[in-house]
Amino acid sequence: MEICRGWERAARKGREGSLTEVHVRKVLGEIYERTTGEAIKFPTVTDFLNGWVASKALTKSNSTVRIYRDAVNAFLTHLGNRSALSIASITAHDVETFRDQQVKAGKANKTANLALGVIRSAFTTARKQQLMLSNPADAVETLPENSATRSPFTRQQISDLLKVADTEWQGMILIGVCHGLRLGDAAKLTWADVDLGRKSISFFPQKVRRGAKPVKTEIPMHTDVENYLLNLPVKSKRPDAPLFPTLSKLKISGFYGLSTTFTRLMEQAGIQREAGTEKTKGKGRQVFTLGFHSFRHTAISEMANSGVSKERRMKLSGHKSNVHERYTHHELETLRKDVERVPSFVNPQPPHQ
């Protein structure tokens, strides 16, 4: 009888045109509580998504959690007042318009897809917890990628950079182009990480998934790096003294950070980092294909074009997945030699006796 009365009240409001989600939740809540003795919980979109991000802090790296937090905050802002409704009220239209709004704001399709993936993952958790009947983000397609591809530096560009760089930046450039170290990893190297006897460099990569046990990486030292280190004056006897005393104190981002400083170095060398201006519906967005991270592309591509196997390249670069392919840029002449290995189909050569 109580259930029927609840349905009757809801039907009356529906006929009056005043039935809202709040009324529905109230009616269902009353019915559930009267029949089970427990109050039903309807988490809001804001409460659930914020709680979901907080739970990820236990299993993900700080950088990954920041990406999740930024995507969730952007989605809640997009929803406006609707973020106070129950999570079950979210529709595919809400997610699709959020994805499109990211592009209109001038972000690349890849970035919009990343935000979409975060929201989809959160709603998958909500569905598994039976807070939603289905995941509305599953009905929203990802956008075709339009991001610029990182390019490797040419040997001439590397030579131009070394000519205008000071001593510390010369070392950073050589370690980047010879070994593919990331900007932060290269800047934090100390003399304790260098073994001139073994001709190797050992370090803990900063990009490690939270929860994974840090593993020290040891890589063989390139001759160019060895010669640079042998001629580098040691200003401290402390084993933990940085190889680059000045650069090790700088942050990666910011106007005076390592990334911006390297950009100015590229300008001094006459190297353009822009591939052009990519126009979106919202505004123009500069697409950069050259930066310090391009040294990683250069190092891996140089090894590939010198015949180093993919397995060894991945081990030397620390790659664990097929993302490695994005860093491999084969030179045309190297590929041409591979093509020429196939005998002619028109003028086959007689087999060697």
Residue pairs with C-beta under 8 A, 6 or more apart in sequence:
2 30
2 31
2 34
2 35
3 31
3 35
6 27
6 28
6 30
6 31
7 27
9 27
10 19
10 23
10 24
10 27
13 19
13 23
21 85
21 86
21 89
25 42
25 86
28 40
29 39
29 40
29 42
32 38
32 39
32 40
33 39
33 40
42 86
42 88
43 51
43 86
43 87
43 131
44 83
44 84
44 85
44 86
44 87
45 76
45 79
45 82
45 83
45 84
45 85
45 86
45 87
45 89
45 90
46 76
46 83
46 84
48 87
48 122
48 126
48 131
49 72
49 75
49 76
49 87
49 122
50 72
52 68
52 72
52 122
52 125
52 126
53 65
53 68
53 69
53 72
56 64
56 65
56 68
57 65
59 210
59 211
60 68
60 209
60 210
61 208
61 209
61 210
62 210
64 209
64 210
67 114
67 118
68 118
70 115
71 114
71 115
71 118
71 119
72 118
72 119
72 122
74 98
74 102
74 115
75 98
75 115
75 119
76 83
78 94
78 97
78 98
78 101
79 94
79 98
82 89
82 94
87 123
87 126
87 131
87 132
88 131
88 132
88 133
90 123
90 132
90 136
91 136
92 136
92 137
92 139
92 140
94 136
95 116
95 119
95 120
95 136
95 137
95 139
95 140
96 139
96 140
98 115
98 116
98 119
99 112
99 113
99 115
99 116
99 140
99 143
100 112
102 111
102 112
102 115
102 116
103 109
103 112
103 143
103 280
103 281
103 282
104 280
104 281
104 282
105 282
106 280
106 282
106 283
106 284
106 285
107 280
107 285
108 145
108 146
108 147
108 278
108 285
108 287
109 143
109 144
109 145
109 146
109 147
110 145
110 146
110 147
111 147
112 143
113 142
113 143
113 145
116 137
116 140
116 142
117 142
119 137
120 135
120 137
120 138
120 140
123 132
123 135
123 136
123 137
124 135
124 137
126 132
126 135
127 133
127 134
127 135
146 278
147 287
148 275
148 278
148 287
148 288
148 289
149 289
149 326
150 289
150 290
150 291
150 293
150 294
150 297
150 326
150 327
151 275
151 289
151 290
151 294
151 297
151 329
152 294
152 297
152 298
152 301
152 302
152 329
153 161
153 177
153 271
153 290
153 294
153 295
153 298
157 269
157 271
158 173
158 177
158 298
160 269
160 270
160 271
161 173
161 265
161 266
161 269
161 271
162 170
162 173
162 174
163 269
164 265
164 268
164 269
165 172
165 173
165 265
167 232
168 244
168 245
168 246
168 247
169 247
169 262
169 265
170 228
171 225
171 228
171 229
171 232
171 243
171 244
172 183
172 186
172 187
172 244
172 247
172 292
173 295
174 222
174 224
174 225
174 228
175 181
175 186
175 189
175 201
175 225
176 183
176 186
176 292
176 295
176 296
176 298
176 299
177 295
177 298
177 299
177 302
178 222
178 224
178 225
178 299
179 201
179 219
179 222
179 225
179 299
179 316
180 295
180 296
180 298
180 299
180 300
180 316
180 317
180 327
181 189
181 203
181 296
182 205
182 206
182 207
182 293
182 296
183 252
183 258
183 259
183 262
183 292
183 293
184 206
184 252
184 258
185 203
185 205
185 206
186 244
187 244
187 247
187 248
187 250
187 252
187 258
188 203
188 206
188 242
188 248
189 201
189 203
189 242
189 243
189 244
190 239
190 240
190 241
190 242
190 243
191 234
191 236
191 238
191 239
191 240
191 241
191 242
191 243
192 239
192 240
193 201
193 202
193 203
193 243
194 201
194 221
194 229
194 243
195 201
195 202
196 221
196 226
196 229
196 230
199 220
199 221
199 226
200 218
200 219
200 220
200 221
201 218
201 219
201 221
201 225
202 216
202 217
202 218
202 219
203 216
203 217
204 214
204 215
204 216
204 217
205 217
205 318
208 214
217 318
219 316
221 229
229 243
232 243
234 241
235 241
235 245
236 245
242 248
247 258
250 256
250 257
250 258
250 261
251 257
251 258
252 258
252 259
253 259
253 260
254 260
258 292
259 291
259 292
262 291
262 292
263 273
263 291
266 273
266 290
271 290
272 290
273 288
273 289
273 290
273 291
274 286
274 287
274 288
274 289
275 287
275 288
275 289
276 287
277 284
277 285
277 286
277 287
278 284
278 285
278 286
278 287
279 285
296 317
296 327
297 327
297 329
299 317
300 313
300 317
300 324
300 327
300 328
301 327
301 328
301 329
301 330
301 331
303 312
303 313
303 316
304 310
304 313
304 328
304 329
304 330
304 334
305 330
305 331
305 334
308 316
310 324
310 328
313 319
313 324
313 328
314 320
314 324
317 324
317 327
319 327
343 349
